[in-house]
Amino acid sequence: MHRDTNLQKARRFRFLRAVFWLGLTAFGGPQMHLPYFKRSLVDRLKFISHDELIEINAFCSALPGPSTTQTITTIGLKLGGNRLAIFTLLLWSLPGAIIMTALAISPKFLGSNELQFMGAAVLGFMVYGAWSMYKWIQPSKLHYAIFWISGITGFLIQSPWIFPISMLLAGFAGAKWGNAPIQKPQINKTLIKWRNLALFVGIFISVGLAGIVLSKFEKESKWLKPVVLFENTYRMSSLSLGGGHALAAMTLEQYVHHTHRITNNELNAGIGMSQAVPGPNFNLATYANAVAMKNSGFSTQSQILGALIGMIAVFLPGTLFVFFAFPIWENIKSIGFLQRSIPALFALSVGFILTATLTIGETTSHQWLADSHSHRILHISVFLFTFLALISKKIPSPFIVAAALLVGWFFP
């Protein structure tokens, strides 16, 4: 018994060590995270199977919040319960959050020269992510159609409503025309943690009411700002179906257009760097809240507090959703229509990676065309180097990012 406990502890430690390394090295945004998870947690360490990873990701894609962060948190929950899940979330998100905080509070973290080829590297990451995950789609005309239609439609109609509408349509199409045996669910109601749902709803209502009241006095007393920022971030995260792109759109509306807490250029810099740093893109909230505190005249210590508020508020809703919904999912996932929907929802999530790739590609290509001929060649070279290095699987991602920064330093 004692030996089994020690083995279990050792296995969990190995898992957390792998998660922390992923938090340090998983560059390229959500389109790259699943390939990283597969390479580390499935192929090398065998904590879960390939099918379990796809199933968990499909489940998390149906929830509001950061889907890949919820995916790795759910893996921790599956392997070791709530405590391991919380440690998993912290170790996965902290490295990127620290970098984004440093960017927010520093007057000049990296010059424009060093960052000028980062867009090409990010595009290389995204093309590789879409290409590699396309091969994971369950072979079917329906699933391939969902991938292409959702990817192109999301690019042509850039609205945060596209993802939830597409999710409903893809889930219905999979349930209607997919293939899976029909089974009756065996639901164990004692495993459903209603307190997690009650906690989420309670926080949502409480901070919502507090935010509505306190925002009216925010200009009179700037010390109310941390509470208002927490409410804004918690609400945006709770409603962000569509992952980091939906959060970025809501941040633009709430922080730039509506309240003028940060400028459009500051937000664009944060979105760009959230693609270039490791870990979840939802760390954009860490950056945005720290910048909002800076623009309000707060000290460096208070700006760090703003970053911490952003980190807690942006990841808390999705984590509570996982803690509540995953036990239910484990009970009902054997239902036939849900089994048929899983491959369709996964094809949809890969389709939106294609959307992100096309969107970034369009913006990046315009920048290349506006640059000089020699620099245009360098942009294309960095893109090809990133893509081919990832295919080879011989060059770690941090070295690819460092190479892109060095090219910018050598060729100002």
C-alpha positions as a Python dict, from the first residue, in 0.01 Angstrom:
ca = {
    (1, 'M'): (0, 0, 0),
    (2, 'H'): (279, 239, 99),
    (3, 'R'): (472, 146, -216),
    (4, 'D'): (168, 215, -435),
    (5, 'T'): (126, 557, -273),
    (6, 'N'): (490, 645, -342),
    (7, 'L'): (457, 533, -703),
    (8, 'Q'): (146, 746, -742),
    (9, 'K'): (324, 1050, -596),
    (10, 'A'): (622, 995, -825),
    (11, 'R'): (392, 970, -1128),
    (12, 'R'): (215, 1294, -1035),
    (13, 'F'): (548, 1468, -984),
    (14, 'R'): (660, 1354, -1331),
    (15, 'F'): (336, 1486, -1472),
    (16, 'L'): (374, 1829, -1305),
    (17, 'R'): (736, 1851, -1419),
    (18, 'A'): (622, 1782, -1776),
    (19, 'V'): (346, 2045, -1744),
    (20, 'F'): (592, 2307, -1620),
    (21, 'W'): (825, 2234, -1911),
    (22, 'L'): (529, 2271, -2147),
    (23, 'G'): (449, 2605, -1982),
    (24, 'L'): (805, 2717, -2060),
    (25, 'T'): (829, 2583, -2415),
    (26, 'A'): (478, 2558, -2572),
    (27, 'F'): (506, 2854, -2809),
    (28, 'G'): (269, 2928, -3095),
    (29, 'G'): (-70, 2965, -2926),
    (30, 'P'): (-354, 2712, -2898),
    (31, 'Q'): (-301, 2581, -3251),
    (32, 'M'): (35, 2443, -3130),
    (33, 'H'): (-60, 2333, -2778),
    (34, 'L'): (-233, 2006, -2869),
    (35, 'P'): (63, 1883, -3075),
    (36, 'Y'): (285, 1966, -2777),
    (37, 'F'): (50, 1782, -2540),
    (38, 'K'): (46, 1479, -2768),
    (39, 'R'): (423, 1470, -2805),
    (40, 'S'): (489, 1502, -2431),
    (41, 'L'): (193, 1359, -2240),
    (42, 'V'): (79, 1094, -2491),
    (43, 'D'): (374, 974, -2702),
    (44, 'R'): (665, 1018, -2460),
    (45, 'L'): (522, 986, -2108),
    (46, 'K'): (197, 799, -2186),
    (47, 'F'): (-14, 965, -1914),
    (48, 'I'): (-321, 944, -2140),
    (49, 'S'): (-401, 793, -2480),
    (50, 'H'): (-437, 979, -2810),
    (51, 'D'): (-813, 913, -2811),
    (52, 'E'): (-847, 1045, -2454),
    (53, 'L'): (-666, 1366, -2553),
    (54, 'I'): (-902, 1425, -2847),
    (55, 'E'): (-1206, 1343, -2630),
    (56, 'I'): (-1098, 1581, -2352),
    (57, 'N'): (-1022, 1859, -2600),
    (58, 'A'): (-1365, 1816, -2763),
    (59, 'F'): (-1527, 1840, -2420),
    (60, 'C'): (-1331, 2156, -2331),
    (61, 'S'): (-1403, 2316, -2670),
    (62, 'A'): (-1772, 2316, -2576),
    (63, 'L'): (-1703, 2521, -2260),
    (64, 'P'): (-1641, 2896, -2229),
    (65, 'G'): (-1282, 2981, -2153),
    (66, 'P'): (-931, 2887, -2272),
    (67, 'S'): (-985, 2542, -2428),
    (68, 'T'): (-624, 2419, -2430),
    (69, 'T'): (-572, 2541, -2072),
    (70, 'Q'): (-892, 2362, -1975),
    (71, 'T'): (-766, 2055, -2163),
    (72, 'I'): (-442, 2026, -1967),
    (73, 'T'): (-625, 2115, -1641),
    (74, 'T'): (-876, 1838, -1713),
    (75, 'I'): (-592, 1591, -1771),
    (76, 'G'): (-460, 1684, -1425),
    (77, 'L'): (-811, 1643, -1282),
    (78, 'K'): (-843, 1300, -1444),
    (79, 'L'): (-503, 1185, -1314),
    (80, 'G'): (-515, 1321, -960),
    (81, 'G'): (-828, 1517, -869),
    (82, 'N'): (-882, 1885, -791),
    (83, 'R'): (-548, 1949, -619),
    (84, 'L'): (-342, 1815, -908),
    (85, 'A'): (-564, 2008, -1151),
    (86, 'I'): (-495, 2337, -969),
    (87, 'F'): (-118, 2276, -965),
    (88, 'T'): (-141, 2186, -1334),
    (89, 'L'): (-313, 2517, -1413),
    (90, 'L'): (-56, 2719, -1218),
    (91, 'L'): (252, 2551, -1364),
    (92, 'W'): (111, 2573, -1717),
    (93, 'S'): (8, 2940, -1704),
    (94, 'L'): (269, 3104, -1478),
    (95, 'P'): (571, 3126, -1716),
    (96, 'G'): (373, 3308, -1985),
    (97, 'A'): (198, 3527, -1726),
    (98, 'I'): (532, 3638, -1582),
    (99, 'I'): (663, 3730, -1928),
    (100, 'M'): (345, 3921, -2018),
    (101, 'T'): (363, 4106, -1685),
    (102, 'A'): (725, 4203, -1754),
    (103, 'L'): (622, 4334, -2095),
    (104, 'A'): (340, 4538, -1943),
    (105, 'I'): (539, 4706, -1666),
    (106, 'S'): (865, 4761, -1855),
    (107, 'P'): (903, 5085, -2052),
    (108, 'K'): (1083, 4895, -2328),
    (109, 'F'): (1125, 4520, -2297),
    (110, 'L'): (1232, 4447, -2655),
    (111, 'G'): (1285, 4700, -2930),
    (112, 'S'): (1091, 4697, -3254),
    (113, 'N'): (1396, 4563, -3443),
    (114, 'E'): (1404, 4243, -3241),
    (115, 'L'): (1030, 4184, -3283),
    (116, 'Q'): (1002, 4261, -3655),
    (117, 'F'): (1031, 3895, -3768),
    (118, 'M'): (824, 3749, -3486),
    (119, 'G'): (511, 3760, -3703),
    (120, 'A'): (676, 3531, -3959),
    (121, 'A'): (772, 3284, -3685),
    (122, 'V'): (421, 3291, -3538),
    (123, 'L'): (276, 3222, -3884),
    (124, 'G'): (513, 2926, -3917),
    (125, 'F'): (390, 2789, -3583),
    (126, 'M'): (28, 2830, -3688),
    (127, 'V'): (67, 2667, -4032),
    (128, 'Y'): (242, 2373, -3869),
    (129, 'G'): (-32, 2347, -3606),
    (130, 'A'): (-309, 2341, -3867),
    (131, 'W'): (-117, 2096, -4087),
    (132, 'S'): (-31, 1855, -3806),
    (133, 'M'): (-375, 1856, -3642),
    (134, 'Y'): (-554, 1809, -3975),
    (135, 'K'): (-411, 1458, -3974),
    (136, 'W'): (-585, 1391, -3640),
    (137, 'I'): (-933, 1445, -3782),
    (138, 'Q'): (-1129, 1120, -3800),
    (139, 'P'): (-1145, 1034, -4172),
    (140, 'S'): (-1493, 1123, -4293),
    (141, 'K'): (-1642, 1349, -4562),
    (142, 'L'): (-1854, 1510, -4287),
    (143, 'H'): (-1556, 1588, -4064),
    (144, 'Y'): (-1343, 1723, -4348),
    (145, 'A'): (-1635, 1939, -4462),
    (146, 'I'): (-1676, 2078, -4108),
    (147, 'F'): (-1304, 2159, -4100),
    (148, 'W'): (-1296, 2347, -4431),
    (149, 'I'): (-1632, 2522, -4399),
    (150, 'S'): (-1571, 2640, -4041),
    (151, 'G'): (-1214, 2747, -4115),
    (152, 'I'): (-1298, 2955, -4420),
    (153, 'T'): (-1626, 3091, -4279),
    (154, 'G'): (-1453, 3200, -3960),
    (155, 'F'): (-1196, 3386, -4170),
    (156, 'L'): (-1454, 3558, -4391),
    (157, 'I'): (-1697, 3645, -4108),
    (158, 'Q'): (-1483, 3754, -3815),
    (159, 'S'): (-1738, 3767, -3535),
    (160, 'P'): (-1721, 3620, -3181),
    (161, 'W'): (-2063, 3466, -3249),
    (162, 'I'): (-1926, 3240, -3522),
    (163, 'F'): (-1774, 2991, -3277),
    (164, 'P'): (-2082, 2913, -3060),
    (165, 'I'): (-2308, 2897, -3367),
    (166, 'S'): (-2063, 2670, -3549),
    (167, 'M'): (-2026, 2453, -3239),
    (168, 'L'): (-2402, 2392, -3226),
    (169, 'L'): (-2422, 2317, -3599),
    (170, 'A'): (-2118, 2086, -3595),
    (171, 'G'): (-2242, 1903, -3286),
    (172, 'F'): (-2584, 1854, -3446),
    (173, 'A'): (-2430, 1736, -3776),
    (174, 'G'): (-2206, 1488, -3596),
    (175, 'A'): (-2493, 1355, -3383),
    (176, 'K'): (-2717, 1322, -3688),
    (177, 'W'): (-2482, 1174, -3947),
    (178, 'G'): (-2182, 1045, -3748),
    (179, 'N'): (-2119, 683, -3652),
    (180, 'A'): (-2125, 556, -3292),
    (181, 'P'): (-2313, 284, -3103),
    (182, 'I'): (-2626, 392, -2917),
    (183, 'Q'): (-2589, 343, -2542),
    (184, 'K'): (-2782, 445, -2235),
    (185, 'P'): (-2583, 659, -1991),
    (186, 'Q'): (-2518, 532, -1641),
    (187, 'I'): (-2517, 855, -1442),
    (188, 'N'): (-2370, 853, -1092),
    (189, 'K'): (-2525, 1166, -943),
    (190, 'T'): (-2297, 1155, -638),
    (191, 'L'): (-2000, 1245, -862),
    (192, 'I'): (-2158, 1570, -981),
    (193, 'K'): (-2007, 1862, -788),
    (194, 'W'): (-2295, 2107, -775),
    (195, 'R'): (-2101, 2332, -538),
    (196, 'N'): (-1858, 2417, -821),
    (197, 'L'): (-2146, 2541, -1037),
    (198, 'A'): (-2291, 2730, -740),
    (199, 'L'): (-1950, 2886, -674),
    (200, 'F'): (-1917, 2998, -1038),
    (201, 'V'): (-2268, 3147, -1046),
    (202, 'G'): (-2220, 3310, -704),
    (203, 'I'): (-1893, 3476, -808),
    (204, 'F'): (-2042, 3582, -1142),
    (205, 'I'): (-2343, 3749, -979),
    (206, 'S'): (-2145, 3900, -689),
    (207, 'V'): (-1863, 4053, -892),
    (208, 'G'): (-2115, 4157, -1160),
    (209, 'L'): (-2324, 4354, -914),
    (210, 'A'): (-2013, 4497, -748),
    (211, 'G'): (-1871, 4594, -1088),
    (212, 'I'): (-2193, 4770, -1194),
    (213, 'V'): (-2205, 4972, -870),
    (214, 'L'): (-1835, 5047, -829),
    (215, 'S'): (-1773, 5137, -1195),
    (216, 'K'): (-1992, 5446, -1142),
    (217, 'F'): (-1748, 5569, -877),
    (218, 'E'): (-1430, 5447, -1047),
    (219, 'K'): (-1320, 5796, -1154),
    (220, 'E'): (-1378, 5941, -806),
    (221, 'S'): (-1172, 5672, -632),
    (222, 'K'): (-910, 5498, -843),
    (223, 'W'): (-860, 5237, -567),
    (224, 'L'): (-1187, 5079, -679),
    (225, 'K'): (-1024, 4996, -1013),
    (226, 'P'): (-880, 4652, -909),
    (227, 'V'): (-1232, 4530, -817),
    (228, 'V'): (-1378, 4663, -1142),
    (229, 'L'): (-1096, 4505, -1344),
    (230, 'F'): (-1159, 4170, -1174),
    (231, 'E'): (-1530, 4191, -1263),
    (232, 'N'): (-1460, 4288, -1624),
    (233, 'T'): (-1208, 4008, -1675),
    (234, 'Y'): (-1416, 3741, -1498),
    (235, 'R'): (-1720, 3834, -1708),
    (236, 'M'): (-1528, 3834, -2036),
    (237, 'S'): (-1372, 3496, -1960),
    (238, 'S'): (-1711, 3351, -1859),
    (239, 'L'): (-1858, 3447, -2197),
    (240, 'S'): (-1560, 3376, -2422),
    (241, 'L'): (-1674, 3087, -2638),
    (242, 'G'): (-1409, 3076, -2906),
    (243, 'G'): (-1095, 3091, -2693),
    (244, 'G'): (-827, 3358, -2714),
    (245, 'H'): (-968, 3521, -3028),
    (246, 'A'): (-1303, 3582, -2857),
    (247, 'L'): (-1125, 3721, -2549),
    (248, 'A'): (-918, 3956, -2768),
    (249, 'A'): (-1235, 4084, -2938),
    (250, 'M'): (-1405, 4147, -2604),
    (251, 'T'): (-1094, 4316, -2463),
    (252, 'L'): (-1091, 4547, -2765),
    (253, 'E'): (-1454, 4641, -2702),
    (254, 'Q'): (-1436, 4667, -2322),
    (255, 'Y'): (-1086, 4804, -2255),
    (256, 'V'): (-1018, 5009, -2571),
    (257, 'H'): (-1347, 5134, -2715),
    (258, 'H'): (-1577, 5144, -2411),
    (259, 'T'): (-1359, 5242, -2114),
    (260, 'H'): (-1036, 5361, -2284),
    (261, 'R'): (-823, 5181, -2024),
    (262, 'I'): (-560, 5089, -2281),
    (263, 'T'): (-486, 5208, -2635),
    (264, 'N'): (-541, 5009, -2952),
    (265, 'N'): (-163, 4993, -3011),
    (266, 'E'): (-106, 4860, -2660),
    (267, 'L'): (-368, 4590, -2714),
    (268, 'N'): (-220, 4492, -3053),
    (269, 'A'): (124, 4462, -2894),
    (270, 'G'): (-23, 4238, -2623),
    (271, 'I'): (-205, 4018, -2876),
    (272, 'G'): (112, 3980, -3082),
    (273, 'M'): (329, 3892, -2783),
    (274, 'S'): (70, 3650, -2644),
    (275, 'Q'): (129, 3452, -2965),
    (276, 'A'): (505, 3469, -2920),
    (277, 'V'): (535, 3370, -2552),
    (278, 'P'): (477, 3018, -2418),
    (279, 'G'): (156, 2904, -2255),
    (280, 'P'): (-206, 3017, -2292),
    (281, 'N'): (-313, 3314, -2503),
    (282, 'F'): (-552, 3406, -2221),
    (283, 'N'): (-246, 3560, -2051),
    (284, 'L'): (-347, 3859, -2264),
    (285, 'A'): (-571, 3948, -1966),
    (286, 'T'): (-265, 3952, -1739),
    (287, 'Y'): (-100, 4203, -1971),
    (288, 'A'): (-414, 4414, -2030),
    (289, 'N'): (-489, 4460, -1660),
    (290, 'A'): (-130, 4550, -1577),
    (291, 'V'): (-128, 4811, -1858),
    (292, 'A'): (-465, 4944, -1740),
    (293, 'M'): (-320, 4995, -1392),
    (294, 'K'): (-12, 5164, -1539),
    (295, 'N'): (-223, 5403, -1749),
    (296, 'S'): (-417, 5498, -1435),
    (297, 'G'): (-98, 5611, -1263),
    (298, 'F'): (-48, 5319, -1026),
    (299, 'S'): (293, 5212, -896),
    (300, 'T'): (487, 4913, -1029),
    (301, 'Q'): (371, 4703, -732),
    (302, 'S'): (8, 4787, -812),
    (303, 'Q'): (66, 4703, -1178),
    (304, 'I'): (187, 4359, -1069),
    (305, 'L'): (-131, 4334, -858),
    (306, 'G'): (-330, 4417, -1173),
    (307, 'A'): (-153, 4138, -1360),
    (308, 'L'): (-231, 3895, -1077),
    (309, 'I'): (-596, 4003, -1079),
    (310, 'G'): (-606, 3943, -1454),
    (311, 'M'): (-453, 3597, -1420),
    (312, 'I'): (-691, 3484, -1146),
    (313, 'A'): (-1004, 3634, -1302),
    (314, 'V'): (-940, 3502, -1652),
    (315, 'F'): (-868, 3140, -1552),
    (316, 'L'): (-1109, 3099, -1261),
    (317, 'P'): (-1438, 3066, -1459),
    (318, 'G'): (-1303, 2803, -1699),
    (319, 'T'): (-1152, 2603, -1412),
    (320, 'L'): (-1482, 2603, -1220),
    (321, 'F'): (-1661, 2494, -1539),
    (322, 'V'): (-1420, 2201, -1571),
    (323, 'F'): (-1457, 2098, -1207),
    (324, 'F'): (-1835, 2097, -1244),
    (325, 'A'): (-1882, 1962, -1597),
    (326, 'F'): (-1611, 1697, -1628),
    (327, 'P'): (-1766, 1450, -1377),
    (328, 'I'): (-2094, 1484, -1569),
    (329, 'W'): (-1910, 1429, -1896),
    (330, 'E'): (-1743, 1115, -1761),
    (331, 'N'): (-2090, 983, -1681),
    (332, 'I'): (-2266, 1063, -2007),
    (333, 'K'): (-1992, 1051, -2272),
    (334, 'S'): (-2094, 697, -2370),
    (335, 'I'): (-2426, 824, -2511),
    (336, 'G'): (-2437, 756, -2883),
    (337, 'F'): (-2510, 1110, -3005),
    (338, 'L'): (-2230, 1253, -2786),
    (339, 'Q'): (-1986, 993, -2918),
    (340, 'R'): (-2083, 1091, -3272),
    (341, 'S'): (-2044, 1461, -3188),
    (342, 'I'): (-1689, 1434, -3046),
    (343, 'P'): (-1506, 1387, -3381),
    (344, 'A'): (-1720, 1661, -3537),
    (345, 'L'): (-1639, 1907, -3256),
    (346, 'F'): (-1271, 1821, -3285),
    (347, 'A'): (-1283, 1886, -3661),
    (348, 'L'): (-1445, 2222, -3578),
    (349, 'S'): (-1167, 2316, -3333),
    (350, 'V'): (-906, 2235, -3600),
    (351, 'G'): (-1112, 2441, -3846),
    (352, 'F'): (-1079, 2745, -3624),
    (353, 'I'): (-704, 2689, -3613),
    (354, 'L'): (-725, 2727, -3992),
    (355, 'T'): (-925, 3050, -3934),
    (356, 'A'): (-654, 3188, -3706),
    (357, 'T'): (-384, 3085, -3955),
    (358, 'L'): (-558, 3258, -4246),
    (359, 'T'): (-623, 3572, -4036),
    (360, 'I'): (-263, 3601, -3916),
    (361, 'G'): (-141, 3512, -4265),
    (362, 'E'): (-339, 3795, -4423),
    (363, 'T'): (-205, 4051, -4175),
    (364, 'T'): (151, 3922, -4203),
    (365, 'S'): (148, 3919, -4583),
    (366, 'H'): (41, 4285, -4590),
    (367, 'Q'): (336, 4368, -4362),
    (368, 'W'): (573, 4176, -4589),
    (369, 'L'): (451, 4356, -4899),
    (370, 'A'): (500, 4693, -4728),
    (371, 'D'): (860, 4608, -4633),
    (372, 'S'): (1173, 4632, -4846),
    (373, 'H'): (1264, 4352, -5088),
    (374, 'S'): (1557, 4229, -4876),
    (375, 'H'): (1348, 4221, -4558),
    (376, 'R'): (1064, 4049, -4744),
    (377, 'I'): (1307, 3766, -4823),
    (378, 'L'): (1406, 3753, -4455),
    (379, 'H'): (1040, 3732, -4346),
    (380, 'I'): (979, 3442, -4584),
    (381, 'S'): (1303, 3273, -4472),
    (382, 'V'): (1207, 3296, -4103),
    (383, 'F'): (863, 3153, -4183),
    (384, 'L'): (1008, 2861, -4381),
    (385, 'F'): (1276, 2795, -4119),
    (386, 'T'): (1012, 2784, -3843),
    (387, 'F'): (782, 2550, -4035),
    (388, 'L'): (1059, 2312, -4148),
    (389, 'A'): (1221, 2310, -3802),
    (390, 'L'): (890, 2210, -3646),
    (391, 'I'): (840, 1934, -3904),
    (392, 'S'): (1187, 1798, -3831),
    (393, 'K'): (1109, 1790, -3455),
    (394, 'K'): (1482, 1834, -3391),
    (395, 'I'): (1488, 2201, -3288),
    (396, 'P'): (1304, 2299, -2964),
    (397, 'S'): (1054, 2583, -2999),
    (398, 'P'): (1241, 2827, -2767),
    (399, 'F'): (1542, 2810, -3002),
    (400, 'I'): (1317, 2885, -3301),
    (401, 'V'): (1179, 3195, -3126),
    (402, 'A'): (1531, 3300, -3021),
    (403, 'A'): (1646, 3265, -3384),
    (404, 'A'): (1365, 3495, -3502),
    (405, 'L'): (1465, 3755, -3242),
    (406, 'L'): (1833, 3729, -3344),
    (407, 'V'): (1747, 3786, -3710),
    (408, 'G'): (1567, 4104, -3606),
    (409, 'W'): (1869, 4212, -3402),
    (410, 'F'): (2118, 4148, -3686),
    (411, 'F'): (1902, 4309, -3960),
    (412, 'P'): (1746, 4628, -3818),
}
